[in-house]
Amino acid sequence: MNIIFLDIDGVMNSEKYYRSVNMKLHNWARFDPESVRLLKLLLDEFDAKLIITSSWRFGAAEMLNRELNRYTLKKYLHR
């Protein structure tokens, strides 16, 4: 089984992405859609599973869960 250990900050988002987003919107996406697209390509190409290594697991678990759902990434989580 192939595993991708995924951090969030600087990988799934970036300062450049944050500058391009209207943060005044209530439910703006925290993950850069282009980063998600590339991650999904890797996951599908290598039949890989995700393990989240980010501190988001603790301090921002609700937001992490929301973003994983938003981009249908939960199906890739290693269980």
Steps between C-alpha positions, in 0.01 A plus 500: 500500500624847413466770764524878470573679825329835459571825678255783432666840538722577204383187318123527468499876543744783458536872545452543123171310513379688808567832326276390212203405721222725623526424871191707570291212367360286778607158371808560285716199416816465709661257254628624167293322231812455285681329787199272548496417130868405503464299820209303353706426189773351721255306713326351198815436296673313780191354667613673818340578834540815710627541851458855630809609694401863541430673830160573345401158642499658845447876488281519191341155479156634409642713219714209378195274493302763308776536238544125462125473439492799266755337268393137552838413645366290788473194276881506470570495875690201632293326768 
